[in-house]
Amino acid sequence: MKTIFNADHKLHDAAFELIGGKMMPAFECPRRAEIVLEKVTEAKLGPVIAPTATGIAAAAKVHDAKFVAFLEKAWGLWSEEHGDSDALPMTWPARSLRQIEPDSIDGKLGFYSFDAGCGLTKTSFQAIAAGVETSLTGVDLILAGETSAFALSRPPGHHATADQMGGYCYLNNAAIAAQVLAEAGRRVAILDVDYHHGNGTQAIFYERGDIYFASIHGHPTQEYPYFLGYADETGAGAGEGANLNLPLYWGSAWDAYGAALDKACEGIVAFGADTVVVSLGLDTFEEDPISKFKLKSEDYLRMGERIRKLGLQTLFVFEGGYAVEALGINTANVLIGFES
Ligand SMILES: [Zn+2]
């Protein structure tokens, strides 16, 4: 399996985040991608290649072009107003407020986000854009006939909606890949195994019957993103039946998780997918600092084996996972399990 590594990921390095009432060093940090690269290399899974300079025009296939343009210019507008700090939203167009894009950068940041989890630095957009190219390079490998590929980039993408950033995510790398694969004639399923519900991916494809979305995640009554990810969200219109949410409660370990993964895989088979995009988050790990599932390192081997049993071409796209020292092993284990 080839790994496509976005070396520009480190250009996105937010100084801090607000979590649990405290300003903390950002959990979504550059070391995450570096340790995964180390362990994937050690595991000799295959060549590590750089992304092709495809450009990011494909992002507009699932994102509002105005949102993409905003991300590109946001930090510049912010620095004119606030100087050399991370751009962060603080006010959102919630219930009772109008959905209107203000001129003020502070207002724009709120308009184009749904939480305060997305700081933008001077060079963040370069990392984000290279992330899209990483994902698109993975698509090219799949279309060229490779059985599998691993798009290793950060920041992650699955929380990003058509026109909002949130949850450390800016552009939705997995959704962009799925869309391009579908346009190439593939019947695509997205399997989201990140601990958090992939609300952005769900929202992008919710009324589409041609792309299937299955997600196993912390139950939104307990867990971020709280306002989407319930089991009764099954798709709408042409998408009815093409959305499968399998929320699990805090404390869930492999017995419950493996059963949910079986259900997700059964849904993917019933949909008739020929290609799978895996939103590969590893924050289901028992030692993850912001999550509450109980998966162990060896469980990720089983996760990879189960995905392989689908017998489909598979593009893994890196998402969350914040127990940094174990993140490399856990990620590699999924890929090793898949290849075994
Ligand atoms: Zn997550």
Residues whose N, C-alpha, C, O or C-beta is under 5 A from the ligand:
A	BS01	ZN	D194 Y195 H196 G281 D283 G320
